[in-house]
Amino acid sequence: MTYKETYQKWLGFDIETRKELLEIQDEKEIEDRFYKDLTFGTGGLRGIMGAGPNRLNNYTVRKVTFGLANYIKMNFQQKPSVVIAYDTRNNSKEFAAEAASVFCALGVKVFLFEETTATPILSFAVRQLKASAGIVITASHNPKEYNGYKVYNQYGGQLIPNEANQVIEFINEVTDFESIPLSAMGFDKKRSDLELIGQDLLDSYLSEVSKQSLKQEKNSNLKIIYSPLHGAGNIPVKKILKSFNVSVVKEQELPDGNFPTVQSPNPEEHNALKIAIQQAKKENADIVIGTDPDCDRIGVAVKHNDQYELLTGNQIGALLIDYILENKSFNEKSTLIKTIVTNDLGADIARKKGLNVLNTLTGFKYIGDKITEFEYSQKQEFMFGYEESYGYLIGTHARDKDAVVAALLICEMTDAHKINGMTLLDRLGELYSEYGFYLDALDSFNLKGVDGSKRINQLMEIIRNTEGTFIECTKTFLDYSQGIDGLPKEEVLKFILEDGSWLAIRPSGTEPKIKVYYSIKGTNKEHAQEKLNKLRKIIESTIQE
């Protein structure tokens, strides 16, 4: 059907949907909502909430759940089950109930969290409850207009491509939204197909996280400011940091899907931690931490020379592996796992100290998959995994990035360096002196709608066809769509330069964006910044042609 024909069909779904659609006067808006189905991409669905097949709503949630349920039943014929969690975003709880209703109607037992829950706890719960799969309703750190549907396999990791492709096949078989079966969602303790998850599981999770602690004695003078950014991290982070002196940002403590105090609840951004930093100045705190709505990412600002400076995801990861290797024993099997768009400082530290280093494609699902592979093969042991986008995991209690355990180790690390009269930035400076200066940057270019999608594909082909001459002084050109180093094929182009700097280009798996990652090596910040500026001009002129 054309997008207009699909639009007309949706007008007959229900009164609220019809009302919302009739209020849209912009034809481009209607086209964008109806020209395609919302893409099942990185880990599941993610999109703007609203009516239409290219939006997240009750109908699209039901459709993907119907497909996922059939996938689960095919692969887990004995007692198929799923764990469902949701964060504090608008409609997250309602979408979780919609999904539970479909699963129950199709004979898949549901374990449903009673309260908003952090994503790493969902990952832990899947294995703890021996479930066939898990889902969490969240759009992570996206703006308030977004929500999403992350899918996890039986190991507690996000679906990897071969699993996702099977689920997509089942989803594509669903052509009639109105025929999807639903089950009444009333809860009865005698009910066998729906079980609520409460405090006990959270306690079990926190017990496992606490085992990752590397410091028995803490400096009571360390002062921490924490912001949950209106998200699901408030309770678990406060509990895991109970032995520290922590002040929570009251304006951002309570759940609120409108995220009224920030433009976007993304702890990578300075504006998201602005209120927390203001509170830190008043209370003379040593460190500021903030977690995103589903508490899988964490941002950090450190007091240094009477100023609060944000650390990048790469810097946090390098500092963590440095701290872990100084305080934890390891063996010839111990391995650091990072993604191909994460800089090499942490890897350099790890290799020098005798740790194995493994690169994966972008996305923590690949790190989680390697943890499971290690568990079965026994050839390697997972020690630490991270990606530049502020995601970290210490321990194997989860198979996804975990801001709760990261908060614990970051605060312990800050405490340890404070005892020695240093800040995290002091230690980072020492690492730069030993391994070289790294400057990292990420540029995202929004290209929305039908034309935007075409332009993204066109740009990737234009750059790919240069065969490495696109960037001057390129030493190695890597096209990951061809499959490299045994990794799955993925749409990523990487240019490694003669001085060890690199840049990587990839379309976002969750938004209509093309992303450019830069990792610049230089003698100092000014030298690296000059190199970065030159590369940015090349990229901007190409994308804006």
N, C-alpha and C positions, 0 to 999 in steps of 0.2 A: 504494500500500500504506500501511497505518497504520504508525506507528513501531514497534509491537510485531511486526508482520509482517516489517518490514525487519530488526529485531533478530534474529528467528528465522533469517532467511536468512543473516545474517553469522555466525551460530554454526557454519555449515557450511563457512566459507572455509578455515581452517587451524587447527591445534592451538593455536598461540600466541594467535591472535585469540579462539578459543573460550574459552580459559583466562582471558584478561583480562576478557572480557565476563561470564562466569559469576561472577567475583569481585565484580561490582558489585551492591550490595544496595539502593542508593538508586534508586527508580523515576524520580525527577526527573532523575537523572544519565543513566539509560538514555534517557529522552525527549529530553533535550538532545542526546545523541549521534546520535539517529536520526530526529528529527522533520523534518529537512531536510538537503540537501547543503551542504557547506562552500561559502560564497559566493565566486565569482570576482569580487573587487572591485578595490581600488586596486592596480593593477599585477599582480594574480594572486591566489593563495591565501595566507591566513595564518590559523592557528588552533592550538589546543592539540593536542599530539600524543596519539594514542590510537586505539583501534579504533572504527569507525563512520563513516558518510558525512559527519558534521559534525565530523570530526577529521582531522588530517593523519596519513597512514599510507601504507604501500606501495600500497594499493589506490587511494586518492584521488590519489596522485601519478601512478600509471599512467593513471588516467582522464583527468586534465587533460592529460597528455602525449599520449595518444592523440588527443584533440581538437585540441591544438596542432599535432601532426604533420600531421594532415589539413588544417588551415588553411595550414600552410607549403607543403605539396605543391600545394594549389590555387593559391596565389599565386606560388610559385617553382618552376615545373615543371622548369626546367633546374638541375640540381645543388643541390637543396634541402639546407640545412645549418643546424646550430645549435651555439652555444657554450654549454657548461655549466660553471658555477662553483658553489662552495659555501663556507660559512663554517665557524666552529668549533662550531656548535651540535650538540647530541646528534642523531644520525641524519642530519645534513646530507650527509655523504659517502655514506651508504647510499641516501638518497633521490635523490641525483645519479646513482648507479649504476642505480637503478630507471628513472629517466627516460631515461638513455642506452640502456638495454636496449630500451625501447619504441621510441625513435627509430630505432635501428639495425634493428630488426625491420620497421619500416615504410618503410625506404629513405631515411631522412634522415641524412646524414652528421653525425657528432658530433665536435666539438673539445672535449675534456674536460681541464680543468685538473688537473695532477698533485697540487697541494697546495691547502690552503685559500686562498681568494682574496678580496680586497676587491671590493665591488660596482662601484666606478668602473673597476677594471681589466677587469671583464667588459664594461662599456659600451664601453670603448676597444677591447677584443678583437673585438667584433662587427664593427666597421667595419674594423679592421686585417686581419681574416681574410676580409672580404667575405661574412660569413655571412648567412643569411636571417633569423635570430632569435637570441636568447640567453635563457638562464634562469640564475638564481642561487638556490640553496637557502639561505634565510635568513629570519629573522623580525626583522631589524634590531635594534632596541633593546628588544624585548619580553622579559618574564621567561622563565626557562629552560624552562617548560612548553610554550612556543610554538615553531613553526617555520613556514616559508612557502616560497612558490614564485613568485618575481618573474619576469615575462616582459618581454622587450625586443624591439623591432622591429629591422629591418635597419639603422636609423640609430643604434642603440645607446641609444635612449630607451625608457622604459617605455611600454607600450601606452596609447594614448589611446582615448577611449570607442568610436569607430567600429570600431577594430581589435579592442578587447576584446570588443565585442558579437558580432563575427564568430567569434572564438574560442569564446565562450560557446555559440553555436549548435552548433558542432562538438562541444563537450564534452557538451551536453545530449543529443546523439544516442547517447552511450555509455550503455547501460542494463545491460550484462552485464560486470561486473568480470572474471569468470573467462575471458572469451573474448579479452581483450586480449593481443596477441602479445608475446613477449619474446625477446630475442636473448641468447645466451651472452656474458658480459662479459670473457672472457679477452682479454688484449692481445697482438697479434702485429704486429710492425712492417710486415708485408706486408698487413695488414688495411686495406682501403680505406674502410670505413665508420666507423672510430674512430681518432682521432689525439689523442695526448696533448700538452698545452701545458706548456712548461717555462719555464726562466729567461729565454730570449731575449725572450719577449713582455713579461715584467715589466721587463726592461731598456729595451725600446722605450717602454713606458708612462712609466717614470721619466724618460727622456730628454725626452719631451714635457712632462711636468710641470715639469721644471727650467727649461724655456723661459719659464715664467710668472714666474720670479724677477724682482723689481724692485730688488734691492739687491745690488751687487757686493761691497761690503766689509761685513764683519760685526763687531760688537763682541764680542770673545772673552769679555767679562765676563758676557754674558747667560747665565743659568742656567735650564735648562728641565727640568721633570719631566714624563715622558710615561707614560700608562697605556693599554695596548691593551684593558684590561678583558677579558682572556682571549680576545680576538678576532683577526681576520685582518689588523689594521692593523700589527702589530708589525714585520714586515720592511719593507714599503714606507715607513712613516713614518720609521723609523730611517734608512733609506737616503737619503730625501730631506732629512733634517735632519743629514746627516753632518758638515756644516761648523760645526754648533752644538755647544755643550756640553750634552749631553742625558743625563739619568739616567732609566732605565726602572724602573718599579715592579715589582720582582722577583716579588712575590706575585701580580701580575696579568699577567705577561708571557706565560706559556705558555698554549696553547689548552686550554680546559676548558669544555665545554658545560653544566656545572652552575653555572658562575659562582659559585664558592664564597665569594668575598670580598664579594659585593654582593647586595642583594635583587633588583635589576634592573640589567642592564648598560646603563643609559641615562645617557649623559654630561650630559644636561640636569639631572640630579638631584644634589644636594649629596652624598648618601650614596654615590653611585657614585664620586665623586672624593675621598672622605674619606681613604682610605689615601694617595693621591697627595699630598694637601694636608699630611698629617702628615709625609711624606717631604720635602716642600718646606720645611716649617718647620725640619727638622733640617739641611737643606743650604742654607738661606737662598736658595732659588730665586726667580727673578723671576716665573715663570709656570708654571702647570700646564695641561696639555692631556690630554684623554682621548677616545678614539674608540670607537664602539660596535662590536659583533661583526663587522659586515660593512664597517665603516670608511667609511660614507658620511656620518655625522654626527660633529661634534666639539664638545666642551664645553671651556670655558676658565675658569680661576680666576687672578686677578691679585693679586700682592702690592701692597698699597696701605696706607700708614700702618701698616705692620707687621701687617696682617691680610690674609688671602686671601679675596677676594670673587669669587663666581661672576658671570660676565656672562650676560645673556640672549641668546637667538638673535638678537633684533632689535638688541641693542647691538653684538654682534659684526659683524653685517651692515653696520650704519651706519659702524662704525669702519673696516671693510675698504673700503667704497666711498670713504670720505674719504681713506684711505691710497692707494688705487689712483689716484684722480684727481690726487693730488699728485705721483705718480711715474710716470705713464704718459700718453703722448700719446693724444688721441682726436680725432674729427672729427664732422661734423654727422650722421653715420649711427650713431654709437656709442650703445648702448642698455643701460640697466639694466633687468633683468626681476625682478619680485618677485610674490608671491602676494597675493590680496585679504585674507588674514588676517595679513599682515606689516605692521608699523606703518609710518608715513610719514616717519620721520626720515631714513632712507637715501635715500628718494625726494626729500625736500626738499633734501638736500645735493647730490644729482645734478642736479636741475633748476637750482639756483642756479649751478652751475658749468658749465651748458650741455649736460648729458647728456639724452638722451631717456629717458623712463621708461615702461615697459609693465607693466600688471597682468595676471596670469593667475589661473585658478582654483587652489584648494589642491592641492598635489602637484607634485613636481618634474618629473613627466612632461610637464606643460604648458610648463614652461620649456625642457625639452629639445626639445620639438616646435617651439617658436619659434626655437631656434638653427638647426634644420634648415631651417625656412622662410626664415630670413634668408640662409642659405647658398645657397639656390636663387634667391631673388628679388633678392638684392644690394641691396635697398632700405634695409636696416638692418644694423648690425654688432653682434654680441653682445660686451659688455664684462664684465659681471658679473651673476650671478643668485643669488638667495638666498630662503630662506623662514624664518619665525620658529622653525621646529622644528629649528634648528641644522644646516641644510643649505646649502652654498655651492659655487659653481663659478666658477673663473676659467679662461679658455681654452676651446677647443672640442675638446680631445682626448677628452672624454667628453660624454655627453648626460644625465648624472645628477649629483646632488650628490656631491662628492668631498672627503673629509676629509683626503686626502693633500696635495692642492694647497692646501687651506685651512690645514693645519698649517704649510706652508712660508710662506705669506703672513702668517699670524698671528704667527709667530715673527719674521719680518723686520720687521713693523710694530712689534712690541714692542721690538725692538732699536733701530729708528730713533727711537722716542720716548724710549727710555732714554738714548740719546746726547744728547738735548736735555733731559735731566733730568726726564723725565715718565714716568708710567705710562699705561696705556690708560685708566684711570679719570680721570686728569687730563685727557686729551684729550676723553674723553666729556663731562666737565664743561664744557669749552669749547664743545663742540657744543650742549649744552643751553642754555648762555647765549645762543648765537646763534640757535638754532632753536626753543627752548621745551623744557620738560621732558616726557618721555614715561615713563609707567608701564605696563608690560605684564603681563598675567596670563593663565593658561589654567586653566580648571576642567574636569575630566572626570567625568562621572557614569556609573558602571557600571550597566547594566540588562540582566542576563543572561537567557538562556532565551527560551521562547516569549512569556511575558508581558512580558519586557523589550523584545523587538523590537516588540511591539504598542505599548508605552508610548512608545518613541522616535518612532514614526510619529504617534501621537496628539499628543505634545507639539509636534512640528513643525507640525501642522495647527492646534492651538490658538493658537500664537504667530503663525503666518502669517495667521490670520483676524482678528487684531487690526488688521491693515493699518497698522502703524506706531505705534499708540497704546499698545503694550505698555510702551515705555520713555518716560518723561516727557522733554520737551525734544528729541524726535527731529526732526531737520531733514529727513532723507532715509531712507526705508525701501526696501531693495533685496531682492528675492526672486529669487535667481539660478536658481531652478528654471524661471523664465519665459524665461531667456536674456537677458543684459544685455551691452551693449557688444561684441556679436559673439562673446561667449564661449559655449562649450557649456553646456547646461543642467545645473545641479548643485544638489543639495539644501543650499543655504546661505541663511540669512537674516541680513541685516546692517542694523544701526541706526546711522546717522551722526548724532551729536548736534550741537546748535547751536554748541558750543565746539570742535568738531573732533575730540572723542573719538568712539570707536565701539566696538560689540561685535558679534560675529558668532557665529551658532549653526549647528552642522552635526553630523550623525551621523558617527561615525568610519567610514572606509572599510575598516578592518582589524580592528576589535574591536567588541563590543556596548556602545558608549559613545555618549553625546551630549556634544559638546565645545563649550565657550563660550570665545571669545577676546575679551580686553579690551585696548583701546589707549586709555589715558587721558592727556589733555593737561592740564597744570596749571602753576601758577606755580612750584611746588616739589614735593618728594616728599610732604610732609604733605598738601598741598592735593589732589594727585592721589589719594593713598591714601583720603582721605575720600570722594571721588567713586566710587572703585572699590568701597568697602565698601557704598555705597548700591545700586549696580547688582547686586552679588553677592547681596544680600538679596532683591531682586526675582526673580532667577533661581532661587535656592534654594527660595524659597517656591512658585514655579510648578512646579518639577520634583518637589518632595517632597509636593505636594498628594495 
